[in-house]
Each structure stands twice: as structure tokens, then as C-alpha cells.
Amino acid sequence: MASTATNDTIRLALNENPFGPSPQAVQAITAHLANLSRYTGDELATLTNAIAAREQMPSEQIMLGENLDVLGLFLSAHGGAGGEFVYSEPGYTALVDAVAPAGGVVVGVPLNDRLENDLAALAAKINSQTRAVYLVNPHNPSGTVSDTKEFIDAVRDMAKRTLVIVDEAYLEFTPDFEQRTVAGLVREGADVAVFRTFSKIYGLASLSIGYTLAPKALVASMKQMGIGAFFGLNRLSLVAATASLNDTRYVASMRDKVAAERESWHQLFRKRKVRFTNSQGNFVFFDAAQPHAKVAAALAAQGILIGRAQPPLDTWVRISIGLPEENAVVRKAVADLLPPV
């Protein structure tokens, strides 16, 4: 079992998987250590074919690689000065970081009153300058998911006007993942790209590998720029990802463990009458009724690291799910900071 602790510090800031990777992934890495002097070979095709079989789409619609690289290269290639990229805020800052070097403009749309993606407001921001809409579902930092039919219908409609990128980094933590994913829209031929990562539920954060499902033309153009090419992906990442993808029992176990720990947090919030979201990710998001900086400093003094501030939700706090014993320590520390009932 892994840990999110470093010496005496409990790290619950980056939504890592504290339980460690699949044993099959560890075995795959161990088996390939003797081959580190060799360049990547069939491992890339093996993983691509495994994903293609799982997603029921041709390999030409699958691009391997760290999704932040994919996003950055797309923006550089297709953004251009003045190109607009629409996203929900507060949100994952990778889009903001990637747009600036490309000369693009980020158009932020506030979350709705349930702290979900405001789909109607996002669609209303699409215009002739829009190059893409970027959605995270479940959203980060709120962990909220939109109604499944409403979300899929909205993405389908927006994709008629611009590319829609849906980051599903946390979706496999939901019990109805297969119904919620928009991968079906990619199969339909919609102008939709789906980001998946092995860094979260699969516990391979240090290997930085993921994949994108997208229209064939987009995948082809990205591969011409080097994304998904064999020289950009290492052997250990590929074999570990393949083994993880095939270990469905492990994934189900991670989903159950995270859900149980998340519910323990939610029980505290209900008992203390604290506002919180119905997070479906491997983290909780709640209103501490005091500045985030104050909470973060108080916890840091006890060796606990939490997620960054999320303006304008200045009193809201995101804490990743750790090991059960870590969560117990942090819940006690948070309970001591919460206002009395």
C-alpha cells in the first residue's frame, strides 16, 4: 500500500491515489526493468490496441501521451492570437497555462449554484473566435457531475459549433462511468476529444501517461507534431498502463475505497452543518466559512498539505482522499477548525 505522506507530512493536495498502483502494473514494470537499454517497441501498439478494444473505436482515433502536452500542442497549432477557449471557473488551470504561450484568450464561465458546469452559459460564449470549449467532468475542484443526458446532449450541441474537449480524469471514480462518458460522441463522429489519464484511479501519477479519444483528423495532426510518437513515451509507462487497464478488479476496488473514505468526510460535513459538494472524484470540496489561506496555514502547521485556493470561492477547501489513517487525522484537524454548530 502506498502513502501520501512524506516523512511527517500528509500530502492531500494533488488528488493522487494513496493506495498505490495495480499489482499487475508493478509486475509489468519489474518484468521490463532488464529492457531499459532498449527503445520502446511493440508496447505502444499493445496499449493502443487495448484502448481501442475497450473504447470500441479504431486506433486512428487514439492518441497516447500526457494530456497536458496534447492540450498545449493543440492550442499552439490551432489557437492563434485572439483565439478563444471557453472553460468553467474556478477550474483546472492547465488550460490557462497553455493558452498564454499560444496567444489565445481564456473565457471563464462561473459554475452554477450547484457548483457544476453551467452548460447553457458555456454554450452562450461560443462565437466565431472560439477554438474549443474545455470541460472537466467530474469538475475539478468541485467534484460535481452534471446530469448525464443533459451533459451529453449539451456537448453534442456545442460540438456542432466548435471542438469540445472533455477531461474525464476523475470519471472512473463514478459507479456509472460507462453511462456518463462522452466517448460515444467520438464514435458518432462529433467534434469531441476525450482526455483520460492513468494518474488518478490507476495510481500511475509519476509515470505521466494518458490518452485522448478524438476525430481521426485531429489525432493525425497531433501525431505529426510528435504527440503519441514512440520516442515520447517510455516502455515502463506503456506496460504499466496496459496492465492497469486490464485489471478491472483493481479499478473497482479503488472506486469502492475512495467512495467509502469520501463518505466519511461527508458525514462530518453533515454533522457540522457544513456546505459541501456531492463530489464524485477522489477529493472533497467544502465551505470552511473562513479564508482558505487561514485553513491551509493551520493545517500546514500540523504537517498537512491541501489543495490550492479556488477564487472566487475563497472560503472553499479541496482535500484529496488519503489512506484511511491519514484521513482520520486530517478530519480531526479540520473538525477543530470548523465553526461550532
N, C-alpha and C positions, 0 to 999 in steps of 0.2 A: 504494500500500500504506500502510495506517495504521500507527500505532505505539502501544504502551502506555507509551512513555517521555515524560516531561515534562522538558525541558531534560536534566539529567543523571540524573534519577530514572527507574527502571524500575518501572512500576506493574503488579504482578501480584497484585492484591488483590481485584478486583471481578468476575472472570470475564467480562471484556469480550472482544470479538472483535478481535484485534490486526491482522487482515488488511484491515479496512475493509469497508464495505457493498458490495452488488452494484453493478456499474457501471450497471445498469439503474435502480437506485434513485437513484443520483446524477443520471442523465439526467432522471429524472422530477422530481426536486426542482428541477433547473435550469430545466426547461421551465415550471414553475409559479411561478417567482420573480416574474414580472411580474404575477401574480394575487393578490399578498399583500394588496392593498387590498380584496379581495372575501372575503365569508364562505364557509365550506365549503358546497359544493352537492352534486352527484351523486357526489363522491368517496367519501362514506360508503357509499352504496348499492353502488358499484362494488366496494369492498373486501369488504363483507358478502356480496355475491353470489359473489365469487371464493372466499371461505372456504366458503360454502355448497356450491359445486360441488366443492371439494376434499374436504370432510368428508361429502358426501352426506347433508346434513340441511337442513331448511328454515331460512330466515333468521331465523325467530322463535325459534330456539334458539341464536342467535349474538349475543353482546354485545361490542362493541368498547370498548376503554379500557384504561388501565393497571390491571393485575391487583391491585395493592395497594389501589387505590381501590375496586375491586369487593369485595375481601375486607373492607375497613374498613366499607363501607356495609352489607354483608350482616350483619356482626357487630352493628353498631349497630341494624339493623332486627329481627334475629331472635335475637340473643343474650340480652339482658335480664340483669338482675342474677342471678348464680348459674348462668347457662347455661354448660355445659362444652364445651370444644373440645379434642379429643384430637389430639396430634401426636407425632412422633418427636423425641427429643433425644439429642445436640445436633442442632439443625436450623436451618432458616431462621427468623430471629427476627421476620419480618413478622407472623406470627400473634400472637406475644406482644405486640408493639407495638399491634396492632389491637384485641386483646381488652380491654385495660385500660380504655380510654375507654368501652367498651360495658358495662362492669360484669360481664364474663364471667370465667370461670375456665379457665386453661390446665392441661390434664392431660398432662404429659410422660411418654412411654414410651421407655425406653432402647432403643437399637439392639441387634440381636442380636450374637452373637460374630463374625459376618462383616461387621459394621457396615452391615447392611441394615435396612430397616424390619421390625420384629418384628410381622408381620401378626396372629398369634394373640394376642399381648399387647395390641395396639391394639384388636382386636375385643372383648377381655375387659373393656376400660374403658368400653364403651358402656353407658349406663344411661338412665333416664327424663329426666335432666337434660342429656344430650348433645345439642348442637345441630349439631355437624358433626365429622367426622374429616378432618384435613388431612394429605395425603401428598405428598411430593416424590419423583418417580421419573424419572431417577436422583436419588438423595438428595443433598442439599447439607448438609454438606460432604464426605461420603464418596465421592460419585460412583457408589455402588453401585446396581445394579438387581436387583430380585427376579426369581425365575423367572417367566416370562411367564404361564403358565397359573395358577400359584399366586397371582400378584398379581391377575389379572383375576377369578379366582374369589372371592378374598377381598374385593375391592372390591364385587363384585356382592352378596355375602352381607351385608356391612356396610351397604350401601345400602338393604337391606330394613328397617333399624332407624333409620337417620339419614342425613342428607346426607353424602356423601363428596366432598371437594374434592381433586382430583389435579392437582398442579402439574407440568406436563411441560416446564418451561422448558429443560431440557437433553436431552430425549428425542430430539430430531432429530440429536443427535451420535451416536446409536447406529445401526449399519448396518441393524438390523431394526426401525426405528421403526414402520413400518406394522403390524407384528405386536404390538408392545409397547403401543401406545397403548390407553387405555380409552375412546376416543371411541365405540367400538361400543356400549358400555353406555349412553351418552347416546342413541344411536339406538334402542336397545331400550326406552327409557323409564324406565331406572333413575334413582334419586335421586342422580345423579352430576353434578358440574361439573368440567370440564377447563380448566385455565389453560394458555394458550400465550403466548409473548412473542416480539417481534421484536428484543429487546435482545441476544440471545445469538448463535445461529448466523447470524442475518441481519445482525448488526452495526449495529443502529439504536438503541443504548442511549440516546443523547442525545435521541431523539425520544419515548421513553417511550410506546410503543404495544404493545398486545397484544390478545388476545381470549379470551372464555370460551365454551365449549360447555356448555349446561345445559338442564334441562327448561324448556318454554315458560313455565310459571307463574313460575318463578324469574327468567327473563330479563325478563318483563313487569314484575314488581315492581321489579327493579333499574332498568329504564329509566324507571319512574315517579319514581325518586329521582334521575334525571339521568345515570346511567351509560349510556354509549353514545349520548347525545344529541349532535346535531350541534355544539352550542356548546361541548362539552367536548373536541373533537378538532380538531386543526388540519389544514389542507389538505396541508401538506408531509409530515406523518406518514402520512396516509392514502395519498397517491400513492406514497410511498416503500415503504410496506408492501405495497401491491398489486404494485408492480414486483418486489419481493423475492420475494413468494410465487410469482410466475410464473417466476422464474429458477432452475429446478431444477438447472441445471449449476453455478451458483454454490454452492448448498447442498451438493451432492455434493463440490465442491472443498474447501469449508470443513471438511466432515466428514473428508475424507482428510488434509488438512493438520494438523488438530488431532490426529487419531489418530497420525500419524507423530511429532509432537512429544511427545505423551504417552508413546509407546512408548520414546522416547529417555530420558525420565525413569525409566520402569520398568526399563530396562536398568541404569541407575545403581543403582537400589534393589536389584536382584537381585545385582549385582556386590558391593555393600557389605553385603549381607545385612540390609537394612532392611525392616521390616514396612511394607506399603503395601496400599491397596485396589485392586481392579481397576476404577478409575474409568472411567466412560463419558461423563463430562462434559468440559468444556474446562478442566480443572484436575486436579491430582494431590493425593493425600492420603496422608501417610506419618508414621510414628513416628520422630521425630528423636532419641528417647532422651534428651531434655533438655527443660527447660521451654520452652514456646512463646515466652514473653517473652524468653528468652535468645537464641533463634534469630532472632526478629523484630528485636531490637535490633542483633544482629551484622550482619544483612543491611541494616537501615536505615542503619547507619553506612557501608555501601558504596553507598547510593543505591538500595536495592531494597525495595519495599513488598510485603508478602504479606498473605494473609487473616488475619482476626482469630482469637483463641483460641477453642477449642471445648470448654469444660469439659463433662463431667469428663475428656475426652480431652486432658489438659493437656500432653502431650508430642507431640501430633499437629499437623501443619502442613499447611495448604492453600495451594497456589501455583497461580495461574492460568497457562494457556498463553499465552505471548507470541510475538513474532516469533522465528524460528529463532536469530537472532544474540543476542537478549535471553535466550532460554532457555539458550544455551550459556554465557553469562556467569553466569547465576544457578545453573546446575547446578554450575559450578566452585566458586562461593561456598558452595553447600550441601555439596558433597563435602568441602570443607575443614573444615566444621563437624561432619560426621558422625563417630561413634566409629570408630576403626580396626578393621579386620576381624581 
